[in-house]
Amino acid sequence: MADNRIARTSEGRETTQRKTKWVPQQLLPEPTPIPGYTFRWVRTAIMGQFDPTNTSAKLREGFEPCKAEDHPELMLYNDPNSRFKGNVEIGGLMLCKIPTDVLEQRAEWFAGQSKSQVESVDNNFMRSSDPRMPLFNERKSSVSFGRGNK
């Protein structure tokens, strides 16, 4: 009777579970989400050179640097030579947060700027149109499918 027994180690879940597939890790870790805020990585240095222009521009736009103690899951990655002590910085990028409604207003403003530039180019283009040979300014695209083989 003892000869027909199966060892418990071969019946465990670990032996029947499918092996997990390896995937490459992201270069920048994702912080724990906070409701009402959106996270962005802001450039503080490029090719080893400090970039105060970009950093100060982002801070004036409403981005706030994230404190390292607020994100203990990212403390492992913190740069010891950072110019921004106490903040989360990895490879010349500093983690910042911005209220989501401010980010949406910022996106709307840039969309308006883009739309006005496109309208300006269109107006300049159509100004050179001649009734004898008009220019076409179609901004529509369509998708058509073949009718198949007959």
DSSP file with accessible surface (Angstrom, degrees, kcal/mol):
  #  RESIDUE AA STRUCTURE BP1 BP2  ACC     N-H-->O    O-->H-N    N-H-->O    O-->H-N    TCO  KAPPA ALPHA  PHI   PSI    X-CA   Y-CA   Z-CA
    1    1 A M    >         0   0  200      0, 0.0     3,-0.8     0, 0.0     4,-0.2   0.000 360.0 360.0 360.0 -36.7    0.0    0.0    0.0
    2    2 A A  G >   +     0   0   76      1,-0.2     3,-0.8     2,-0.2     0, 0.0   0.750 360.0  64.6 -71.1 -21.0    2.8    2.4    0.7
    3    3 A D  G 3  S+     0   0  153      1,-0.2    -1,-0.2     3,-0.0     0, 0.0   0.765  96.9  55.5 -74.2 -24.3    4.3    1.7   -2.7
    4    4 A N  G <  S+     0   0  144     -3,-0.8    -1,-0.2     2,-0.1     2,-0.2   0.461  82.5 112.4 -88.6   0.0    1.3    3.2   -4.6
    5    5 A R    <   -     0   0  201     -3,-0.8     2,-0.4    -4,-0.2    -3,-0.0  -0.471  60.4-138.7 -78.9 144.1    1.5    6.6   -2.8
    6    6 A I        -     0   0  113     -2,-0.2     5,-0.1     1,-0.0    -2,-0.1  -0.838  27.9-107.9-100.4 137.3    2.5    9.8   -4.8
    7    7 A A    >   -     0   0   61     -2,-0.4     3,-1.0     1,-0.1     4,-0.4  -0.352  20.2-131.3 -64.4 141.0    4.8   12.2   -3.1
    8    8 A R  G >> S+     0   0  216      1,-0.2     3,-1.1     2,-0.2     4,-0.5   0.790 102.2  67.8 -65.2 -26.9    3.1   15.4   -2.0
    9    9 A T  G 34 S+     0   0  122      1,-0.3     3,-0.5     2,-0.2    -1,-0.2   0.817  98.0  51.7 -65.9 -27.0    5.7   17.6   -3.6
   10   10 A S  G <4 S+     0   0   64     -3,-1.0    -1,-0.3     1,-0.2    -2,-0.2   0.614 106.0  55.9 -84.3 -10.7    4.6   16.5   -7.0
   11   11 A E  T <4 S+     0   0  120     -3,-1.1    -1,-0.2    -4,-0.4    -2,-0.2   0.497  82.4 116.0 -96.9  -3.6    1.0   17.4   -6.4
   12   12 A G  S >X S-     0   0   22     -4,-0.5     4,-0.9    -3,-0.5     3,-0.6  -0.089  77.0-114.3 -68.4 163.7    1.6   21.0   -5.4
   13   13 A R  H 3> S+     0   0  181      1,-0.2     4,-1.5     2,-0.2     3,-0.3   0.819 111.1  66.8 -65.9 -31.6    0.3   24.0   -7.3
   14   14 A E  H 34 S+     0   0  155      1,-0.2    -1,-0.2     2,-0.2    -4,-0.1   0.842 100.6  49.0 -61.5 -32.6    3.8   25.1   -8.2
   15   15 A T  H <4 S+     0   0   84     -3,-0.6    -1,-0.2     1,-0.2    -2,-0.2   0.798 115.7  41.9 -79.3 -26.6    4.3   22.0  -10.4
   16   16 A T  H  < S+     0   0  112     -4,-0.9     2,-0.2    -3,-0.3    -2,-0.2   0.590  92.7 101.3 -94.7 -10.4    1.0   22.4  -12.3
   17   17 A Q  S  < S-     0   0  112     -4,-1.5     2,-0.1    -5,-0.1     3,-0.1  -0.519  78.8-112.7 -79.4 140.9    1.2   26.2  -12.7
   18   18 A R        -     0   0  222     -2,-0.2     2,-0.1     1,-0.1    -1,-0.1  -0.437  35.9-105.0 -70.8 142.7    2.3   27.5  -16.1
   19   19 A K        -     0   0  195     -2,-0.1     2,-0.2     1,-0.1    -1,-0.1  -0.422  36.7-116.6 -68.1 141.8    5.7   29.3  -16.2
   20   20 A T        -     0   0  138     -2,-0.1     2,-0.4     1,-0.1    -1,-0.1  -0.518  25.4-119.5 -80.4 148.8    5.4   33.0  -16.4
   21   21 A K        -     0   0  186     -2,-0.2     2,-0.3     1,-0.0    -1,-0.1  -0.697  25.0-119.0 -89.4 138.0    6.8   34.7  -19.5
   22   22 A W        -     0   0  202     -2,-0.4    -1,-0.0     0, 0.0     0, 0.0  -0.544  32.5-177.2 -77.1 133.9    9.6   37.3  -19.1
   23   23 A V        -     0   0   86     -2,-0.3     2,-0.1     0, 0.0     0, 0.0  -0.984  32.4-103.3-128.3 145.1    8.9   40.8  -20.2
   24   24 A P        -     0   0   96      0, 0.0     2,-0.1     0, 0.0     3,-0.1  -0.393  40.0-116.1 -67.8 144.3   11.3   43.7  -20.2
   25   25 A Q        -     0   0  162      1,-0.1     2,-0.1    -2,-0.1     3,-0.0  -0.420  30.7 -99.7 -77.1 155.8   10.8   46.2  -17.4
   26   26 A Q        -     0   0  130      1,-0.1    -1,-0.1    -2,-0.1     4,-0.0  -0.424  23.8-129.9 -71.2 149.6    9.8   49.8  -18.0
   27   27 A L  S    S+     0   0  168      1,-0.2    -1,-0.1    -2,-0.1    -2,-0.0   0.870  97.4  39.1 -68.3 -36.5   12.6   52.3  -17.9
   28   28 A L  S    S-     0   0   43     13,-0.0    -1,-0.2    -3,-0.0    -2,-0.1  -0.961  89.0-128.1-117.3 127.2   10.6   54.6  -15.6
   29   29 A P        -     0   0   23      0, 0.0    -2,-0.0     0, 0.0    45,-0.0  -0.338  21.3-117.6 -71.9 153.8    8.5   53.1  -12.8
   30   30 A E        -     0   0  135     -4,-0.0     2,-0.1    -2,-0.0    -4,-0.0  -0.790  27.2-135.3 -90.4 127.9    4.9   54.0  -12.3
   31   31 A P        -     0   0    8      0, 0.0     8,-0.1     0, 0.0    40,-0.1  -0.352  36.0 -84.2 -75.8 163.8    4.1   55.7   -9.0
   32   32 A T        -     0   0   81      1,-0.1    41,-0.0    -2,-0.1     0, 0.0  -0.516  57.4-109.5 -65.5 125.6    1.0   54.8   -7.0
   33   33 A P        -     0   0  110      0, 0.0    -1,-0.1     0, 0.0     5,-0.1  -0.278  27.1-157.4 -62.7 145.8   -1.9   56.8   -8.5
   34   34 A I    >   -     0   0   60      3,-0.4     3,-2.0    -3,-0.1     5,-0.0  -0.994  28.1-111.6-120.6 124.9   -3.4   59.7   -6.5
   35   35 A P  T 3  S+     0   0  126      0, 0.0     3,-0.1     0, 0.0     0, 0.0  -0.312 101.6  19.1 -59.2 134.6   -7.0   60.7   -7.4
   36   36 A G  T 3  S+     0   0   51      1,-0.2    64,-2.4    63,-0.1     2,-0.3   0.380 110.0  91.8  89.1  -3.7   -7.2   64.1   -9.0
   37   37 A Y  E <   -A   99   0A  78     -3,-2.0     2,-0.4    62,-0.3    -3,-0.4  -0.932  56.5-155.4-125.6 149.3   -3.5   64.2  -10.0
   38   38 A T  E     -A   98   0A  31     60,-2.7    60,-1.9    -2,-0.3     2,-0.4  -0.968  17.5-138.4-119.8 138.5   -1.6   63.1  -13.1
   39   39 A F  E     +A   97   0A  32     -2,-0.4     2,-0.3    58,-0.2    58,-0.2  -0.763  22.9 174.0-100.2 142.4    2.1   62.2  -13.0
   40   40 A R  E     -A   96   0A 113     56,-2.5    56,-2.8    -2,-0.4     2,-0.6  -0.988  31.4-125.7-140.5 149.5    4.8   63.2  -15.5
   41   41 A W  E     -A   95   0A  53     -2,-0.3     2,-0.4    54,-0.2    54,-0.2  -0.872  29.7-156.8 -95.7 121.2    8.5   62.8  -15.7
   42   42 A V  E     -A   94   0A   7     52,-3.1    52,-3.2    -2,-0.6     2,-0.3  -0.846  18.7-116.2-104.3 133.2   10.1   66.2  -16.2
   43   43 A R  E     +A   93   0A  97     -2,-0.4    50,-0.3    50,-0.2     3,-0.1  -0.483  37.6 166.0 -70.3 126.4   13.6   66.6  -17.7
   44   44 A T        +     0   0    0     48,-3.5     7,-3.2     1,-0.4     2,-0.3   0.584  68.6  18.1-111.0 -19.6   16.1   68.1  -15.3
   45   45 A A  E     -D   50   0B  26     47,-1.5     2,-0.4     5,-0.3    -1,-0.4  -0.991  58.6-158.7-151.0 150.5   19.3   67.2  -17.3
   46   46 A I  E >  S-D   49   0B  96      3,-2.5     3,-2.0    -2,-0.3    46,-0.1  -0.996  80.9 -11.3-135.6 125.9   20.2   66.2  -20.8
   47   47 A M  T 3  S-     0   0  181     -2,-0.4    -1,-0.1     1,-0.3     3,-0.1   0.862 130.3 -53.6  53.3  40.4   23.4   64.4  -21.6
   48   48 A G  T 3  S+     0   0   72      1,-0.2     2,-0.5    43,-0.1    -1,-0.3   0.427 113.9 116.8  81.0  -1.4   24.7   65.1  -18.1
   49   49 A Q  E <  S-D   46   0B 141     -3,-2.0    -3,-2.5     1,-0.0    -1,-0.2  -0.875  70.9-114.9-103.9 130.7   24.1   68.8  -18.4
   50   50 A F  E     -D   45   0B  68     -2,-0.5    -5,-0.3    -5,-0.2    -6,-0.0  -0.312  22.4-155.2 -61.7 138.6   21.6   70.5  -16.0
   51   51 A D     >  +     0   0   26     -7,-3.2     4,-1.8     1,-0.1     5,-0.2  -0.707  24.9 163.1-119.4  77.2   18.6   71.9  -17.9
   52   52 A P  H  > S+     0   0   66      0, 0.0     4,-2.7     0, 0.0     5,-0.3   0.813  70.8  63.1 -68.4 -26.5   17.2   74.7  -15.6
   53   53 A T  H  > S+     0   0  105      2,-0.2     4,-2.0     1,-0.2     5,-0.2   0.951 108.2  39.8 -63.1 -49.6   15.1   76.3  -18.5
   54   54 A N  H  > S+     0   0   31      2,-0.2     4,-2.3     1,-0.2     5,-0.2   0.929 116.5  50.8 -66.5 -43.8   12.9   73.2  -18.9
   55   55 A T  H  X S+     0   0    6     -4,-1.8     4,-2.2     1,-0.2    -2,-0.2   0.940 112.7  44.5 -61.9 -47.0   12.6   72.5  -15.2
   56   56 A S  H  X S+     0   0   46     -4,-2.7     4,-2.2     1,-0.2    -1,-0.2   0.880 111.3  54.8 -68.4 -33.7   11.6   76.0  -14.3
   57   57 A A  H  X S+     0   0   24     -4,-2.0     4,-1.5    -5,-0.3    -1,-0.2   0.929 109.9  46.2 -63.6 -43.5    9.1   76.2  -17.3
   58   58 A K  H  X>S+     0   0   49     -4,-2.3     5,-2.1     1,-0.2     4,-0.6   0.893 111.1  51.8 -67.6 -37.9    7.4   73.0  -16.1
   59   59 A L  H ><5S+     0   0   71     -4,-2.2     3,-0.8     1,-0.2    -1,-0.2   0.895 109.5  50.2 -66.3 -36.0    7.3   74.3  -12.5
   60   60 A R  H 3<5S+     0   0  186     -4,-2.2    -1,-0.2     1,-0.2    -2,-0.2   0.806 103.6  60.5 -70.2 -28.2    5.7   77.5  -13.7
   61   61 A E  H 3<5S-     0   0   71     -4,-1.5    -1,-0.2    -5,-0.2    -2,-0.2   0.636 130.3 -90.7 -73.5 -14.3    3.1   75.6  -15.7
   62   62 A G  T <<5S+     0   0   27     -3,-0.8     2,-0.2    -4,-0.6    -3,-0.2   0.423  78.0 141.3 122.0  -0.7    1.9   73.9  -12.5
   63   63 A F      < -     0   0   11     -5,-2.1    -1,-0.3    35,-0.1    35,-0.2  -0.551  34.4-156.8 -73.9 138.0    3.9   70.8  -12.1
   64   64 A E  E     -B   97   0A  79     33,-3.1    33,-2.7    -2,-0.2     2,-0.0  -0.967  19.9-116.6-117.4 128.8    4.9   70.0   -8.5
   65   65 A P  E     -B   96   0A  44      0, 0.0     2,-0.4     0, 0.0    31,-0.3  -0.362  30.5-124.4 -62.2 140.2    8.0   67.8   -7.7
   66   66 A C        -     0   0    3     29,-2.6    22,-1.6    22,-0.2     2,-0.2  -0.738  20.5-125.8 -88.9 131.8    7.0   64.6   -5.8
   67   67 A K  B >>  -E   87   0C  92     -2,-0.4     3,-0.8    20,-0.2     4,-0.5  -0.511  11.8-131.1 -75.3 143.2    8.7   64.0   -2.5
   68   68 A A  G >4 S+     0   0    4     18,-3.1     3,-1.1     1,-0.2     6,-0.2   0.855 106.1  58.9 -65.1 -33.6   10.5   60.7   -2.1
   69   69 A E  G 34 S+     0   0  136     17,-0.4    -1,-0.2     1,-0.3    18,-0.1   0.752  99.6  58.7 -71.1 -19.2    8.9   60.0    1.2
   70   70 A D  G <4 S+     0   0   94     -3,-0.8    -1,-0.3     1,-0.3    -2,-0.2   0.680 112.7  40.1 -77.6 -18.3    5.4   60.2   -0.5
   71   71 A H    X<  +     0   0    5     -3,-1.1     3,-1.8    -4,-0.5     4,-0.3  -0.633  62.8 165.3-130.5  74.5    6.5   57.4   -2.9
   72   72 A P  G >  S+     0   0   91      0, 0.0     3,-1.1     0, 0.0     4,-0.4   0.771  73.4  69.2 -64.9 -21.6    8.4   54.7   -0.9
   73   73 A E  G 3  S+     0   0   74      1,-0.2     3,-0.2     2,-0.1     4,-0.1   0.722 102.8  45.6 -68.1 -17.3    8.0   52.2   -3.8
   74   74 A L  G X  S+     0   0    2     -3,-1.8     3,-1.2    -6,-0.2     4,-0.4   0.415  83.0  95.0-103.1  -0.6   10.3   54.4   -5.8
   75   75 A M  G X  S+     0   0   93     -3,-1.1     3,-0.9    -4,-0.3    -1,-0.2   0.793  75.7  65.6 -62.2 -27.0   13.0   55.0   -3.2
   76   76 A L  G 3  S+     0   0  148     -4,-0.4    -1,-0.3     1,-0.2    -2,-0.1   0.834 104.4  44.8 -63.3 -30.3   15.0   52.1   -4.5
   77   77 A Y  G <  S+     0   0  117     -3,-1.2    -1,-0.2    -4,-0.1    -2,-0.2   0.420  80.7 131.5 -95.7  -2.1   15.6   54.0   -7.8
   78   78 A N    <   -     0   0   46     -3,-0.9    12,-0.2    -4,-0.4    10,-0.1  -0.267  59.4-121.6 -62.3 139.3   16.5   57.4   -6.4
   79   79 A D    >   -     0   0   55     10,-1.6     3,-1.3     1,-0.1    -1,-0.1  -0.674  13.1-154.8 -81.4 121.2   19.7   59.0   -7.8
   80   80 A P  T 3  S+     0   0   99      0, 0.0    -1,-0.1     0, 0.0    -2,-0.1   0.768  93.6  53.2 -70.2 -21.1   22.2   59.7   -5.0
   81   81 A N  T 3  S+     0   0  137     -3,-0.0     4,-0.1     3,-0.0    -2,-0.0   0.117  81.5 141.5 -98.0  22.3   23.8   62.6   -7.0
   82   82 A S    <   -     0   0    8     -3,-1.3     3,-0.2     1,-0.1    -4,-0.0  -0.302  51.2-147.1 -68.4 144.3   20.5   64.4   -7.6
   83   83 A R  S    S+     0   0  170      1,-0.2     2,-0.8     2,-0.0    -1,-0.1   0.672  94.8  64.6 -77.5 -20.8   20.4   68.2   -7.5
   84   84 A F  S >  S-     0   0   44      3,-0.1     3,-1.7     2,-0.0    -1,-0.2  -0.719  80.9-162.3-106.1  79.2   16.9   67.9   -6.2
   85   85 A K  T 3  S+     0   0  141     -2,-0.8     3,-0.1     1,-0.2    -2,-0.0  -0.371  73.8  22.8 -64.2 137.0   17.4   66.2   -2.8
   86   86 A G  T 3  S+     0   0   35      1,-0.3   -18,-3.1   -19,-0.1   -17,-0.4   0.338 105.3  97.8  89.5  -7.2   14.3   64.7   -1.3
   87   87 A N  B <  S-E   67   0C  12     -3,-1.7     2,-0.7   -20,-0.3    -1,-0.3  -0.710  83.4-101.2-108.3 165.4   12.6   64.3   -4.7
   88   88 A V        +     0   0    1    -22,-1.6     7,-2.6     7,-0.3     2,-0.4  -0.761  50.7 163.2 -88.5 115.5   12.3   61.3   -7.0
   89   89 A E  E     +C   94   0A  10     -2,-0.7   -10,-1.6     5,-0.2     2,-0.4  -0.997  13.4 179.9-137.3 131.0   14.8   61.7   -9.8
   90   90 A I  E >   -C   93   0A  32      3,-3.0     3,-1.3    -2,-0.4   -12,-0.1  -0.983  69.4 -22.8-133.4 119.2   16.0   59.0  -12.2
   91   91 A G  T 3  S-     0   0   73     -2,-0.4   -46,-0.1     1,-0.3     3,-0.1   0.836 128.6 -42.0  55.1  42.2   18.5   59.5  -15.0
   92   92 A G  T 3  S+     0   0    9      1,-0.2   -48,-3.5   -48,-0.1   -47,-1.5   0.601 118.0 108.0  82.5  10.2   17.9   63.3  -15.4
   93   93 A L  E <   -AC  43  90A  50     -3,-1.3    -3,-3.0   -50,-0.3     2,-0.4  -0.986  52.8-157.1-122.5 131.8   14.1   63.0  -15.0
   94   94 A M  E     -AC  42  89A   0    -52,-3.2   -52,-3.1    -2,-0.4     2,-0.4  -0.905  20.9-121.4-110.5 134.7   12.2   64.2  -12.0
   95   95 A L  E     +A   41   0A   0     -7,-2.6   -29,-2.6    -2,-0.4    -7,-0.3  -0.582  39.8 173.9 -75.1 125.8    8.8   62.8  -11.0
   96   96 A C  E     -AB  40  65A   1    -56,-2.8   -56,-2.5    -2,-0.4     2,-0.3  -0.921  18.6-148.9-129.5 158.0    6.2   65.6  -10.9
   97   97 A K  E     -AB  39  64A  36    -33,-2.7   -33,-3.1    -2,-0.3   -58,-0.2  -0.908  10.4-174.8-125.8 154.5    2.5   65.8  -10.3
   98   98 A I  E     -A   38   0A   0    -60,-1.9   -60,-2.7    -2,-0.3   -35,-0.1  -0.990  38.1 -96.8-144.6 141.6   -0.1   68.2  -11.6
   99   99 A P  E  >  -A   37   0A  29      0, 0.0     4,-2.1     0, 0.0     3,-0.3  -0.382  34.2-128.7 -58.7 137.9   -3.8   68.5  -10.9
  100  100 A T  H  > S+     0   0   41    -64,-2.4     4,-2.3     1,-0.2     5,-0.2   0.871 106.4  54.6 -61.0 -36.9   -5.7   66.7  -13.7
  101  101 A D  H  > S+     0   0   92    -65,-0.3     4,-2.1     1,-0.2    -1,-0.2   0.889 108.1  49.5 -67.8 -34.9   -8.0   69.7  -14.3
  102  102 A V  H  > S+     0   0   48     -3,-0.3     4,-2.4     2,-0.2    -1,-0.2   0.916 110.1  51.7 -66.9 -39.5   -5.0   72.0  -14.8
  103  103 A L  H  X S+     0   0   20     -4,-2.1     4,-2.3     1,-0.2    -2,-0.2   0.897 109.3  49.9 -64.2 -38.8   -3.5   69.4  -17.2
  104  104 A E  H  X S+     0   0  111     -4,-2.3     4,-2.3     2,-0.2    -1,-0.2   0.905 110.4  49.6 -66.8 -40.1   -6.8   69.3  -19.2
  105  105 A Q  H  X S+     0   0  118     -4,-2.1     4,-2.2     2,-0.2    -2,-0.2   0.905 110.6  51.1 -63.3 -39.7   -6.9   73.1  -19.4
  106  106 A R  H  X S+     0   0   67     -4,-2.4     4,-2.3     2,-0.2    -2,-0.2   0.920 109.9  49.4 -63.1 -43.5   -3.3   73.1  -20.6
  107  107 A A  H  X S+     0   0   59     -4,-2.3     4,-2.3     1,-0.2    -2,-0.2   0.898 110.1  51.0 -63.8 -40.2   -4.1   70.5  -23.3
  108  108 A E  H  X S+     0   0  136     -4,-2.3     4,-2.3     2,-0.2    -1,-0.2   0.899 109.2  51.2 -63.4 -40.6   -7.1   72.6  -24.5
  109  109 A W  H  X S+     0   0  150     -4,-2.2     4,-2.2     2,-0.2    -2,-0.2   0.939 111.7  46.1 -63.6 -45.3   -4.9   75.7  -24.7
  110  110 A F  H  X S+     0   0   95     -4,-2.3     4,-2.5     1,-0.2    -1,-0.2   0.876 110.7  53.6 -66.9 -34.1   -2.3   73.9  -26.8
  111  111 A A  H  X S+     0   0   60     -4,-2.3     4,-2.6     2,-0.2    -1,-0.2   0.910 109.0  49.6 -64.9 -39.5   -5.1   72.4  -29.0
  112  112 A G  H  X S+     0   0   37     -4,-2.3     4,-2.4     2,-0.2    -2,-0.2   0.901 110.1  50.5 -64.0 -40.9   -6.4   76.0  -29.6
  113  113 A Q  H  X S+     0   0   80     -4,-2.2     4,-1.9     2,-0.2    -2,-0.2   0.931 112.2  47.3 -61.7 -44.4   -2.9   77.1  -30.5
  114  114 A S  H  X S+     0   0   64     -4,-2.5     4,-2.3     1,-0.2    -2,-0.2   0.915 111.3  50.8 -64.1 -42.8   -2.5   74.3  -33.0
  115  115 A K  H  X S+     0   0  133     -4,-2.6     4,-2.5     1,-0.2    -1,-0.2   0.920 109.7  49.8 -63.2 -42.1   -6.0   74.9  -34.5
  116  116 A S  H  X S+     0   0   56     -4,-2.4     4,-2.1     1,-0.2    -1,-0.2   0.877 110.1  51.1 -67.3 -33.3   -5.2   78.6  -35.0
  117  117 A Q  H  X S+     0   0  121     -4,-1.9     4,-2.3     2,-0.2    -1,-0.2   0.916 110.3  48.6 -68.8 -40.6   -1.9   77.8  -36.7
  118  118 A V  H  X S+     0   0   60     -4,-2.3     4,-2.6     1,-0.2    -2,-0.2   0.922 111.7  49.7 -64.7 -42.3   -3.6   75.3  -39.1
  119  119 A E  H  X S+     0   0   93     -4,-2.5     4,-2.7     1,-0.2    -1,-0.2   0.902 109.5  52.2 -62.9 -38.5   -6.3   77.9  -39.9
  120  120 A S  H  X S+     0   0   74     -4,-2.1     4,-2.2     2,-0.2    -2,-0.2   0.925 110.7  46.6 -63.8 -43.5   -3.6   80.5  -40.6
  121  121 A V  H  X S+     0   0   92     -4,-2.3     4,-2.5     2,-0.2    -2,-0.2   0.922 113.0  50.3 -64.9 -41.8   -1.8   78.2  -43.0
  122  122 A D  H  X S+     0   0   26     -4,-2.6     4,-3.0     2,-0.2     5,-0.2   0.920 110.5  49.0 -62.8 -43.4   -5.0   77.3  -44.7
  123  123 A N  H  X S+     0   0  116     -4,-2.7     4,-1.3     1,-0.2    -1,-0.2   0.908 112.2  48.2 -63.4 -40.7   -5.9   81.0  -45.1
  124  124 A N  H  X S+     0   0   90     -4,-2.2     4,-0.6    -5,-0.2    -1,-0.2   0.900 113.8  47.8 -65.9 -39.1   -2.5   81.8  -46.5
  125  125 A F  H >< S+     0   0   88     -4,-2.5     3,-0.9     1,-0.2    -2,-0.2   0.934 112.9  46.5 -67.3 -45.7   -2.8   78.8  -48.9
  126  126 A M  H >< S+     0   0   72     -4,-3.0     3,-1.5     1,-0.2    -1,-0.2   0.710  97.6  72.7 -74.6 -16.4   -6.3   79.7  -50.1
  127  127 A R  H 3< S+     0   0  182     -4,-1.3    -1,-0.2     1,-0.3    -2,-0.2   0.840  95.2  53.0 -65.0 -29.7   -5.4   83.3  -50.6
  128  128 A S  T << S+     0   0   86     -3,-0.9    -1,-0.3    -4,-0.6    -2,-0.2   0.364  84.2 120.2 -89.0   9.8   -3.3   82.3  -53.7
  129  129 A S    <   -     0   0   39     -3,-1.5    -3,-0.0     6,-0.1     3,-0.0  -0.469  49.5-155.3 -74.4 142.6   -6.3   80.5  -55.2
  130  130 A D  B >   -F  133   0D  54      3,-0.8     3,-1.1    -2,-0.2    -2,-0.1  -0.957  19.3-133.3-119.0 136.5   -7.5   81.7  -58.6
  131  131 A P  T 3  S+     0   0  120      0, 0.0    -1,-0.1     0, 0.0    -2,-0.0   0.801 107.6  58.6 -59.2 -27.5  -11.1   81.1  -59.9
  132  132 A R  T 3  S+     0   0  211      1,-0.3    -3,-0.0    -3,-0.0     0, 0.0   0.808 127.8  12.8 -71.9 -27.6   -9.7   79.9  -63.2
  133  133 A M  B <  S-F  130   0D 153     -3,-1.1    -3,-0.8     2,-0.0    -1,-0.3  -0.642  88.3-160.5-147.4  80.4   -7.8   77.2  -61.5
  134  134 A P        -     0   0   68      0, 0.0     2,-0.3     0, 0.0    -5,-0.1  -0.277  14.0-126.4 -69.9 150.7   -8.9   76.8  -57.9
  135  135 A L        -     0   0   60     -9,-0.1     2,-0.5   -10,-0.1    -6,-0.1  -0.731  20.9-133.4 -90.8 142.8   -6.9   75.1  -55.2
  136  136 A F        -     0   0  159     -2,-0.3     2,-0.3     2,-0.1     0, 0.0  -0.838  19.8-176.1-100.0 136.7   -8.6   72.3  -53.3
  137  137 A N        +     0   0   59     -2,-0.5     2,-0.5   -11,-0.0    -2,-0.0  -0.651  16.7 163.8-130.4  71.6   -8.3   72.2  -49.6
  138  138 A E        +     0   0  144     -2,-0.3    -2,-0.1     1,-0.1     0, 0.0  -0.815  17.6 179.4 -95.4 130.5   -9.9   69.0  -48.4
  139  139 A R        +     0   0  164     -2,-0.5     2,-0.4     2,-0.0    -1,-0.1  -0.015  50.6 104.5-114.3  23.9   -9.2   67.8  -44.9
  140  140 A K        -     0   0  179      2,-0.0     2,-0.4     0, 0.0    -2,-0.1  -0.837  48.2-167.1-105.5 147.3  -11.4   64.8  -45.1
  141  141 A S        -     0   0  119     -2,-0.4     2,-0.3     2,-0.0    -2,-0.0  -0.951   4.1-165.0-127.5 152.1  -10.2   61.2  -45.5
  142  142 A S        -     0   0  111     -2,-0.4     2,-0.5     2,-0.0    -2,-0.0  -0.962  13.1-140.2-135.8 155.1  -12.3   58.2  -46.3
  143  143 A V        -     0   0  119     -2,-0.3     2,-0.4     2,-0.0    -2,-0.0  -0.957  20.7-175.9-115.8 128.3  -11.8   54.5  -46.1
  144  144 A S        -     0   0  107     -2,-0.5     2,-0.3     0, 0.0    -2,-0.0  -0.963  12.1-147.4-125.5 145.8  -13.0   52.3  -48.9
  145  145 A F        -     0   0  184     -2,-0.4    -2,-0.0     1,-0.1     0, 0.0  -0.828  26.4-104.3-110.1 148.4  -13.0   48.5  -49.1
  146  146 A G        -     0   0   76     -2,-0.3     3,-0.1     1,-0.1    -1,-0.1  -0.225  20.5-128.6 -67.8 157.6  -12.6   46.5  -52.2
  147  147 A R        -     0   0  228      1,-0.3    -1,-0.1     3,-0.0     2,-0.0   0.457  50.1-119.6 -87.2  -0.9  -15.6   44.7  -53.6
  148  148 A G        -     0   0   57      2,-0.0     2,-0.4     0, 0.0    -1,-0.3  -0.183  44.3 -45.1  88.9 175.3  -13.8   41.4  -53.8
  149  149 A N              0   0  176     -3,-0.1    -3,-0.0    -2,-0.0     0, 0.0  -0.647 360.0 360.0 -84.4 136.7  -13.1   39.2  -56.8
  150  150 A K              0   0  227     -2,-0.4    -2,-0.0     0, 0.0    -1,-0.0  -0.762 360.0 360.0-108.1 360.0  -15.8   38.6  -59.3
